[in-house]
Every structure is written in structure tokens, then in C-alpha cells.
Amino acid sequence: MGTRLLVDTTLCVGTGMCAQLAPEAVEVDTETHKARPLADEIEPGEDVREAIDCCPTQALRWEDA
Amino acid sequence: MTSTVERPSLENEVTWFLTPGHPSRAAITEDPFPFYERLRDTDPVHESAAGPWLVTSYDGVRSLVDDPDWSRDARAARLRSGQVVDRPAYSLIESGMLWRDPPDHTRLRRLVHKAFTPKALQTWHARIDDIVTELLDDVGERSSFDFLHDLAFKLPAAVICQMIGMPPERYDDYVGWAAAAIEVQEPGDPQRESLSHADQAARDALAYFGELIDQKRRQPGDDILSMMIEADHAESTRVTDEEIVGMCLLLHVAGYETTSYLMTNGMYHLIRNPDQYSLLRDNPDLVPAAVMEMLRYDGPARATMIRWAAHDMPVGDKVIPEGASVLGIFGAAHRDPAHFDRPDVFDITRDETLQFGFGHGVHYCLGVNLAKMEAGAMFQQLVTRLPRLEIATDELRWKDSLVTRALLSLPVAWTGGRP
């Protein structure tokens, strides 16, 4: 069973730290300046965990797909 | 009798706004909002004669903070313009993440961001509450006191020093070094006298922190300084000692004065709006929203930090050319009637998500959750435990600064005498 990354765009303020830390999992949309997951399922590695934990607005979370 | 005083030209007002210390600046320093409104209504993306472009519309300022193509790399900008000013005061503070772009910004923010997650800050909640209780017990013994110096400076200072791992006995030095780092950010002649003082402060800070870093290397503690030293062991977060010291000063500047002024400006407007003060006393659940309204209505940052156009950048109906510098004025954006209903009214029940007093984008405030926690604890106890405060002076003065919007002091008294 895989893992899915979810972005709450009402909370996201576009710091882009997540995209810098886990570029394989998430990017920042150049129009909306909000984070956006890059794939349906992601590898729940250390970098993704850091991105989720350290988001200042807590806009990211993951759940089992 | 009424007299008609002719209003100065807009360009004169712009020049005064951009020139702290100018003899004609007093009115803008005390109450900048009429100037902001005039500029936003007349020319919301304005090319000033004195230097930077000034952006005053909500959408314009929002685009400055959102779009990562606006560079914050001060050193690169100076090199581009051929202005080689290599002095310690500049290089030290500019080594911190505030004046860097990704990927260096990312590397530096990663050194410390784990200390500011909501989870990590949970351990500070009770400590912050205790400090507030102590400070309020102390001022509760007196019939009047200075809200800025006796309360608002003391809380964030105590917290950030403990977080960084800085011994309290060097605290006054630390304040001086940080003040010099702020002076560098004011506009003006790069050869001015106050910068020699700032250079010396930078040298002193480097020497002092150099020793402290050595000490923490031998004996790490549970603090941010030790965290940064430890991070240097990982390939992705290598860091120089100068960058560590630059970050320490930055955390102080950003984590101390801003929160102090947020609380003090906020207290001032709460007192000046007795209906809102009563509403908050009757509904302490509104404290978090009230803090955000304090930030919107008259927050501690006058403007965004300066940014440079990485290429020709469209803002509103203008194009700001590559290499040009720009300032977005928060106080103007946050009272833009296109986005805020009755923008000049202090209303603690507003939708707080519209504003961006903590910034947005790459440089979004690292300490946002700490600042909210500190200001929240202060106002929570103030409105639930203690009587109302009133202003105890006829003469209030604001700081003559382009960077900071701050009262220089706020003498207050308990309504009805000592609690």
C-alpha cells in the first residue's frame, strides 16, 4: 500500500521549502504559488517527513493511499 | 478658524518617506496612512526619484512576496551595481537567510526550522505563560508602567535568548549587536558615521559568538546554536561560522523587536478602540484573531525587505526593469479597500487569512507560531486577569525608520488604580 501527500491550499503560503526538500514529491505552482503533489503516490522518506513537520503553516500531511 | 495648508507634492512625500531623519518627515513617521492612501490611489506601483520602486496595492505587494523571482540577495545586487561595500556590518547580517535566495536560503533555514515547528514549540507554551505571569505580576504592583519597556521587550527577549542558548548576562550586548544590524538596513549614505559603529558591533559579535560556538562544539546544549553546529556535519547543511553568527543576529532581530512592537502597537490600538477592548475582555477566545488584526492594522514592519528584479517583472500595469529594487508597503496593502471592508477600522473579528503580515512565499516568517504564541499569552492574561489599561501620556512618539513601525514607548496606567 502506498502513501499519498496532501496539500491544504487554504493554509499553504508558498514558502516552497517542501519543494526544495522533496523535489521528487512536491512542487510549487508558478501561477498560484501553492504547493502541489507531483504524483499520486510518494515514497515516505526522511525528506518528505521533514517537509511535512517543518511547514510553518502545517499545510502538508500524508495518508495511506 | 480653519486654514488651508497646501499639501506637499507626492514626490516630496515619497522622498521623505524614504529618508528617515529628514526634517520634513515627522508627519509621515507619526501617521503614515494618509500618505499610503494617496500613493495607492494615485500610483500604486511608483518609480521613486530617490531609489526603489514603491508598491502600495494589495495585489502588487502580494506578488512581491509570493513570486520567488524577486531576489533578496543583497550582496549580488551590490556587485551588479558596481557598488562594492565590503564592510563587516553588511557582510555579517547579509550572511543570514533573510538576505539570501534559494538554495542558500533553503540550506540556512533548514539549520533552524525544526526548532520552530508547532510540535517543538509545545515545550515552550508553559514557559512562555510563566514568563508572562511573572511580568504581569510585576507591573501589577505599580499603578502605571511602560508597556513597551516593562512588558513587550522583555517577553520575546527572554524567550529567544533561551532558545538560541545565549547566556542572559550577555543579553545587553546582544541587543546592541542586533540594533547595529538593523541600522544597516536603513537607507542612506553607506559611509555614514553610524555604520562605523555597526562595523565594530559586527566584529564584537563575531568574536563573542566565535567563543560561544567553540564552547558549544565541546559541550552541546538543547539549543539552536548547538543545532546549527550539529547540522554542519551533514552534506546538505554545511555552514560557516559567519553564517551561524549572522543567523543568531537575524533570529534576534526578527524574533524580538518585531514581536515587541506588534504587542505594543496592538495594545495602543486596543486602548484607542474601547469597544474592541471590551469585546476582547468579554470574549478572550478572540485573542488569536485580535493579534492578527493588530498585525494588519498597524504591524511592526513598515515595508517588505528590499527586493531586486531578476528580470523585467510586471507589477500591476507597470514593468519593473531587471536589476531595479522595490519595496512593498504592508500598511498600504493591508488597508487596500479592494480587499478589506472598512479598512481603516480596527476590527478584531475580521477574516485573518486575507492579510500577510508574516509575509508569504520563500521568506514567510520562520517564527510565526512563536510570535503568535507570545502575543497570544500576553493578551490572554492581560484581558482575563487584569483591569483595563489606559494611556498615561499626551505625547506618544513613533520611531523614525523605514524598516520598523513602532512606538518609542507606551506609558499606561491601570484604570481605577493599582489592581
Chai-1 contact restraints between the chains, C-beta under 6 A:
chainA,res_idxA,chainB,res_idxB,connection_type,confidence,min_distance_angstrom,max_distance_angstrom,comment,restraint_id
A,V13,B,H360,contact,1.0,0.0,6.0,A-B,restraint_1
A,V13,B,Y364,contact,1.0,0.0,6.0,A-B,restraint_2
A,G14,B,D66,contact,1.0,0.0,6.0,A-B,restraint_3
A,G14,B,G361,contact,1.0,0.0,6.0,A-B,restraint_4
A,T15,B,Y364,contact,1.0,0.0,6.0,A-B,restraint_5
A,G16,B,V362,contact,1.0,0.0,6.0,A-B,restraint_6
A,Q20,B,P102,contact,1.0,0.0,6.0,A-B,restraint_7
A,Q20,B,T106,contact,1.0,0.0,6.0,A-B,restraint_8
A,H33,B,D66,contact,1.0,0.0,6.0,A-B,restraint_9
A,D53,B,T117,contact,1.0,0.0,6.0,A-B,restraint_10
A,C54,B,H113,contact,1.0,0.0,6.0,A-B,restraint_11
A,C54,B,T117,contact,1.0,0.0,6.0,A-B,restraint_12
A,P56,B,V368,contact,1.0,0.0,6.0,A-B,restraint_13
